[in-house]
Amino acid sequence: MYTSEKSHTSVKYVTRGVQFIDKLKVFRCLFCGKTFPSLGKINNHVLTHTGQKPHQCEICHKRFTEKGTLRKHLKTMHI
């Protein structure tokens, strides 16, 4: 999923616009500069820049960026 280039202070995840800053133990979005404490959180955030919506409702086929948003949609729209 990721390719990396190692340097002295960081590992850059080039394919997805994510940089891991080892000294701070955070992941930085290369699109907007925001930082996140985990790879999972930065992965969800980067989807907002790429426009990808990998989670789809099986009932109405609407697509969502995050799995939690899909779960909320199912609870509120398809009780």
C-alpha positions in Angstrom: 0.0 0.0 0.0 2.8 2.4 0.8 6.3 2.9 -0.5 8.7 4.7 1.6 11.9 6.7 1.3 14.0 6.7 4.5 15.9 9.8 5.6 17.5 10.7 8.9 14.4 12.1 10.6 11.4 10.9 8.7 9.8 8.3 6.5 7.8 9.7 3.6 4.9 7.7 2.4 5.1 9.0 -1.1 2.1 7.2 -2.8 -0.6 8.7 -0.5 0.6 12.1 0.5 1.6 11.1 4.0 4.8 11.9 5.9 5.8 10.2 9.2 7.7 12.6 11.4 9.7 10.3 13.7 10.9 12.9 16.1 7.3 14.0 16.9 5.7 10.5 16.4 3.0 12.0 14.1 1.8 11.7 10.6 1.7 14.8 8.5 -0.7 15.3 5.5 1.4 16.5 2.5 -1.7 18.0 1.0 -2.6 20.5 3.8 0.0 20.1 6.6 -2.3 18.8 9.3 -0.8 16.2 11.7 -2.4 13.0 13.1 -1.4 10.6 15.8 -2.0 7.4 13.9 -1.7 6.0 10.4 -5.4 5.0 10.4 -6.5 8.6 11.2 -4.2 10.1 8.5 -5.5 7.5 5.9 -9.1 8.6 6.5 -8.1 12.3 6.3 -6.2 11.9 3.0 -9.3 10.4 1.4 -10.9 13.9 1.8 -8.2 15.2 -0.5 -8.3 12.4 -3.1 -12.1 12.2 -3.2 -12.1 8.4 -2.8 -15.1 6.9 -1.0 -14.4 3.2 -0.4 -17.4 2.4 1.8 -20.7 1.8 0.1 -24.2 1.3 1.5 -25.5 -2.0 0.3 -29.1 -0.7 0.4 -29.0 2.7 -1.5 -25.4 2.4 -2.9 -24.4 5.8 -1.5 -20.6 6.0 -0.9 -18.7 7.3 2.1 -15.1 8.2 3.0 -15.2 6.7 6.5 -16.7 3.4 7.7 -18.1 5.2 10.8 -20.0 7.6 8.6 -21.5 4.6 6.7 -22.5 3.0 10.0 -24.2 6.2 11.1 -26.0 6.4 7.7 -27.3 2.9 8.1 -28.6 3.6 11.6 -30.4 6.8 10.7 -31.6 6.1 7.1 -32.2 2.4 7.0 -33.3 1.5 10.5 
